[in-house]
């Protein structure tokens, strides 16, 4: 073996050794602290960056629906089985109109609620949007308020101490437990939520569209309490019109 090949082999072995040593600490690169120091865009920066373009993309849909922009309230309906995110807007009277739908490019798991951290499940339920993340690893993101009170109550009854969380609606086309929408759609949703106000945005995540009489297959083993959960979701969907 030549000296050159020996040198290359030693470098490769060194890199493998370093990877082995530092692999348990890989989370540091994605931690909030690291993100704070590596990225510095604010929500306002992002709105200046693509707010005008996003509002321009929303305009024809709101005109077609005869709805004002920004609306009084927004409801985002994620249908896991259909891989679809429906956007509804309401006026001050509480009357909702369908605005448009986006394809969900990636959402891991299967029909059924999220039970624990790391299970790869997209949660199911009715959630607020907690915050906007202008520095997401997946372009920009809306942070879903999971777990909610219902999730925590059922976890306590089941003895589950880590029900999970950190669920986002974000850009890109890959995801584990989140909803990946693609970068342009994520920009649209980011701007819509910012313009409407986070306290006026609700996210409904359903396994199927209960308005169409669909149900979750018996092949999927679900906790007994999902009956109550799905009743809540179904009632929330009842007031929303079908997409056109």
C-alpha positions in Angstrom: 0.0 0.0 0.0 1.4 3.4 -1.0 1.8 6.2 1.5 -0.9 8.2 -0.2 -3.4 5.4 0.3 -2.4 5.0 3.9 -2.9 8.7 4.5 -6.3 8.6 2.9 -7.3 5.6 5.0 -6.1 7.3 8.2 -8.2 10.4 7.4 -11.3 8.3 6.7 -10.8 6.4 10.0 -10.3 9.7 11.9 -13.6 11.1 10.4 -15.5 7.9 11.3 -14.1 8.1 14.8 -15.2 11.7 15.2 -18.6 10.9 13.9 -19.0 8.1 16.4 -17.9 10.4 19.3 -20.1 13.4 18.4 -23.2 11.5 17.0 -25.0 11.6 20.4 -24.7 15.4 20.5 -26.0 16.0 16.9 -29.2 17.5 18.4 -27.1 20.6 19.4 -26.9 21.8 15.8 -30.7 21.9 15.7 -31.4 23.2 19.1 -33.1 26.6 19.7 -29.9 28.0 21.1 -27.9 27.0 18.0 -30.6 28.3 15.7 -30.7 31.6 17.5 -27.0 32.2 16.8 -26.9 30.8 13.2 -30.1 32.5 11.9 -31.4 35.9 12.8 -34.5 36.6 10.7 -37.5 37.9 12.5 -41.2 37.5 11.5 -41.1 41.1 10.3 -38.1 40.3 8.1 -39.9 37.4 6.5 -43.0 39.4 5.9 -40.9 42.0 4.1 -39.2 39.3 2.2 -42.2 37.5 0.8 -45.3 39.1 2.3 -46.3 41.0 -0.8 -45.9 38.0 -3.1 -47.9 35.7 -0.7 -50.7 38.3 -0.4 -50.7 38.5 -4.2 -51.2 34.7 -4.4 -54.0 34.8 -1.9 -55.9 37.7 -3.6 -57.7 35.8 -6.4 -58.8 33.0 -4.0 -60.3 35.5 -1.5 -61.9 37.4 -4.4 -63.4 34.2 -5.8 -64.8 33.4 -2.3 -66.0 36.9 -1.8 -64.2 37.1 1.4 -62.2 40.0 2.9 -58.5 39.8 3.4 -57.3 39.6 6.1 -60.2 37.6 7.4 -61.6 37.8 11.0 -60.7 34.2 11.6 -59.0 31.3 9.8 -59.5 27.6 10.2 -56.9 25.2 8.7 -58.3 21.7 8.2 -55.6 19.0 7.7 -57.0 15.7 6.3 -54.4 13.1 6.9 -55.8 10.3 4.7 -56.4 12.7 1.8 -53.1 14.5 2.3 -54.9 17.8 2.0 -54.9 21.1 3.9 -58.1 23.1 3.5 -58.2 26.8 4.2 -61.4 28.5 5.5 -61.9 32.1 6.4 -64.7 33.7 8.3 -66.1 37.2 8.6 -67.1 38.9 11.9 -70.4 37.0 12.0 -68.6 33.7 12.2 -69.7 32.5 8.7 -66.9 30.4 7.2 -66.0 30.2 3.5 -63.8 27.8 1.8 -60.8 29.7 0.3 -58.6 27.0 -1.2 -56.8 23.7 -0.5 -53.1 22.7 -0.6 -51.7 19.2 -1.0 -49.7 18.0 2.0 -46.5 16.9 0.5 -45.4 14.8 3.5 -47.0 13.6 6.8 -45.7 10.5 8.5 -47.6 7.9 10.4 -51.2 6.5 9.9 -54.7 7.4 10.9 -54.9 7.7 14.7 -53.8 10.2 17.3 -50.2 10.9 18.5 -49.5 9.0 21.6 -45.9 9.6 22.5 -42.8 11.5 21.6 -40.9 9.9 18.7 -43.8 7.8 17.4 -43.8 9.7 14.1 -47.5 10.4 14.3 -49.1 13.6 13.1 -51.5 14.5 16.0 -55.2 14.6 15.7 -57.4 17.2 17.3 -58.3 20.9 17.5 -55.3 23.2 18.1 -54.2 26.8 18.2 -51.2 28.2 16.4 -48.7 29.0 19.1 -46.1 30.9 17.2 -44.5 31.5 13.8 -40.9 30.3 13.2 -39.1 32.5 10.7 -35.9 30.4 11.1 -37.2 26.9 10.6 -34.8 24.3 9.2 -37.7 23.8 6.7 -37.8 27.4 5.5 -40.6 28.8 7.7 -43.1 27.2 10.0 -46.3 27.6 12.0 -46.0 25.9 15.4 -49.1 23.9 16.3 -50.3 24.0 20.0 -49.9 20.2 20.6 -50.5 18.7 23.1 -53.7 20.4 23.9 -55.7 20.0 27.1 -57.5 16.9 25.8 -54.2 15.3 24.8 -52.7 15.9 28.2 -55.8 14.6 30.0 -55.8 11.3 28.1 -52.0 10.9 28.5 -52.4 11.3 32.2 -55.2 8.7 32.3 -53.1 6.3 30.2 -50.0 6.9 32.3 -48.1 8.3 29.3 -45.6 10.9 30.5 -44.2 12.0 27.1 -47.2 12.7 24.8 -44.9 14.5 22.3 -45.1 17.9 20.8 -43.0 20.3 18.6 -45.4 19.8 15.7 -45.1 22.2 12.8 -46.7 23.1 9.5 -43.6 23.9 7.5 -41.9 24.1 4.1 -39.9 21.5 2.3 -41.3 18.1 1.3 -40.0 15.9 4.1 -41.4 15.5 7.6 -41.6 13.2 10.7 -44.8 14.0 12.6 -45.3 17.4 11.0 -47.1 18.7 7.9 -44.7 19.5 5.1 -46.3 21.9 2.6 -43.5 23.0 0.3 -41.8 26.4 0.7 -44.3 28.5 -1.3 -47.3 27.1 0.5 -45.5 27.6 3.8 -44.9 31.2 3.0 -48.6 31.7 2.1 -49.7 30.2 5.4 -47.1 32.1 7.4 -48.3 35.4 6.0 -52.0 34.5 6.3 -51.5 33.6 10.0 -49.5 36.8 10.7 -52.0 39.0 9.0 -55.0 37.4 10.6 -53.4 37.2 14.1 -52.4 33.9 15.7 -55.2 34.0 18.3 -57.7 34.0 15.4 -56.2 30.9 13.7 -57.4 27.3 14.5 -56.0 24.0 13.2 -58.2 21.0 12.9 -56.2 17.8 12.2 -58.5 14.8 11.2 -57.7 11.3 10.1 -60.4 11.4 7.5 -63.1 13.9 6.3 -66.0 13.0 8.7 -68.3 15.3 6.7 -68.3 12.7 3.9 -69.3 9.9 6.2 -65.8 8.4 6.3 -64.4 6.5 9.3 -61.1 5.1 10.3 -60.6 1.5 9.3 -61.1 -1.2 11.9 -57.7 -2.5 10.9 -56.2 0.4 12.9 -56.1 -0.3 16.6 -57.1 2.9 18.4 -57.5 3.9 22.0 -61.0 3.8 23.3 -61.0 7.6 23.9 -60.6 8.3 20.2 -64.4 8.0 19.9 -64.7 11.2 22.0 -61.9 12.8 20.1 -63.4 12.1 16.7 -66.8 13.4 17.9 -65.1 16.7 18.8 -63.4 16.9 15.4 -66.6 16.0 13.5 -68.6 18.7 15.3 -65.9 21.2 14.5 -66.0 20.2 10.8 -69.8 20.3 10.5 -70.0 24.1 10.3 -67.5 24.2 7.4 -68.7 24.0 3.8 -67.2 21.5 1.4 -64.5 22.6 -0.9 -65.5 23.6 -4.4 
